[in-house]
Amino acid sequence: MQNNQALSSLTGRILLSLLFLFAGLGKLGSAYAPTAAYMDAMGVTSLFLPLVILLEIAGAIALIVGYKTRLVAVLLAGFTVLSALCFHANFADQMQSILFMKNIAITGGLLLLVANGPSTYSLDTVFNKK
């Protein structure tokens, strides 16, 4: 049973992380300019875009390997809520409402990582056994 929980935790971390990893990597390529323009149009300076990309990619990798899991999950949860409020708070638009709720659900998953930690298969566990 314990092994199933550890595998479920690892799988959950990976699945949550893929969203951030692919989003960050996508912004490095052809999506950089459109994302910057969208941020500016929404009143958020695109000067933050390199930090967003760094958080998405580095945060995803950290969650996958289980390094500083609780801290990274808090940072990504805060980023995800801010993204929902800044870019998806037009509740008159059904698609934006769905995207808002998606972000809130992702935040819930990240907060479960904050509460429960990374479980067995993680660098956090390896480093804490010393």
N, C-alpha and C positions, 0 to 999 in steps of 0.2 A: 504493500500500500504506500509506504513512504517513497519508494522508487517512482510510483505513478505520480505522486505529488511533485516530486523533483522534476520529472520529465514534463509534466503539465506546466510547471512554472517556467522552465526553460523555453518551451514551445510558445507560451504566452508572451514572454519577453521578446522572442524573435518576431512573432507576428505583430506585436505593437511597434517594434522598431522598424520593420520594413516600410511602414508608411512614412516615417521621418527620413529614413535612408534614401528611398526613391525620390521623395520630394526635394531633399537637399541636392542629390546628384543631378536631378532634372534642372534645377536652377543654375547649376554650373554650366550647362550647355545653352541650348537655344532658348530656354525659358527665362534666362537672366533678365534680358531687356524688357520683355512683357511683364515680368513680375515686378521689376522696379517701377515701371510705368503705372501698374495697378496700385502699388503701394502709395505712390505719389498722388494718384487720383483719389485715393481713399483718405488722404490726409496724414499718412504715415510716411515719414521721410525714407526714401530708398537708401539712405546712407546706412541704415540698419541691416540691409540685405546680406552683406558679407557675414555679419554676426548670426543672422538667422540660418544661413547655410551651414556655418560652423556648428551651431547648436544642433541642427537637424542631423548632420552627418556624424559628428563626434558623439552626440548624445545617443544616437541609434547604435553605434558600435559599442559604446560603453554599456548600454542595456543588454545587448546581445551577449557580451562576454561577462556581464554581471560585475562591472567595475564601478564603484561608487554609486551603486544602484539607487539607493534612496535619494541621494542628492540630485542625481541626473533626472530621476523621475519627478522630483519636485520642480526642477527647472523646466522640463518639458511640459508638465501639467500647467504651470503658470503661462508659458508661451502659448499653449493650446487654448486656454481660456481667453487670453488677450487676443489671439487670432480670431476666435469666435466673435468677441465683442467688436473688434475693429472691422472685420471683413464680412461677417455673416449675420449681422443683427437686424437686417431688413426683414422683419417678420411678415410683411405684406407679400413678399415673394416666397412662395412655397419651397423652392429649391434652396434659398438662403436659410430658411427655417430648418430644413433637413440637414444642411451642412453645419448649422449652429449646433443642432442636437448631436450630430456625429462627433463634433469636437468635445462636447460635454461628456459623451460616452467614453471617448478616448481618455479624457481627463480622469474619469472614474477608474479606468483600468490602471492608469499611472498611479493614482492614489492608493490602489490596492498594493502596488509594488512598494510604495512608501511605507504602508502599514505592515506588510508581511516580509519585505526584503526579497532578495533574489533566490533564495532556497539553495539547495545543495550544489548544483552545477553552475558555479560562478567563481570569478576571481575574488570577490569579497569573501566567500567562504574559505578559499585557499589561503588568503592573506590573514584571516582572523584565526586560523588554526595554529599559528606560530606561537 
